[in-house]
Every structure is written in C-alpha cells, then in structure tokens.
Amino acid sequence: MKNTIPLPTLPNPPRAYVDIVTMGPRLLPIERIKLYSGTQWEEFVLEWAHGLKSKYSLVERCGGAGDMGRDIIAYPNENDTNV
C-alpha cells in the first residue's frame, strides 16, 4: 500500500482490577451518599439514628401525606442534655 501512515504506539492501559471491573471506580463515602435515591437516603438516616440509640429513646420512620417533611423522627432521651 502506498502512502500509509503507521498507527501510533499506545501507552500500556491501566491494569483492570477485579473490584473496579465488578463494582466500578472507588468513591469517597461522601460522593457515594450523593448518589442515594430519596428512599436510600431515608434508610441511611434511619440506620444512622439507630446507631445513636443511646441518645434517643425512640427512632421512627414516617412518611406520606401529612408528615410535614419529616421522614425520620428521633426523640432524645429525657436525661440527655447534649442532643
């Protein structure tokens, strides 16, 4: 063939690690939270509040019409003044 141009030499591609191929690129926790749907966010907050159960006497999830925008309600312990 006349007037052919050789293909450029490409650099070695980065190594594909199994976890990146199966789960996608690693994200910082704050970046992962930004991807949550509304329902996932509520479940996350509910789990977080339950993790603080020593500070709260009751944690409940509500939702629907009339909830006044409150999806998770945590009632502080009466003797905890730091909440």
Buried (B, 14 or more C-beta within 10 A) or exposed (E): EEEEEEEEEEEEEEEEEEEEEEEEEEEEEEEEEEEEEEEEBBBEBBEEBEEEEEBBEEBEBEEEEEEEEEBBEBEBBEEEEEE
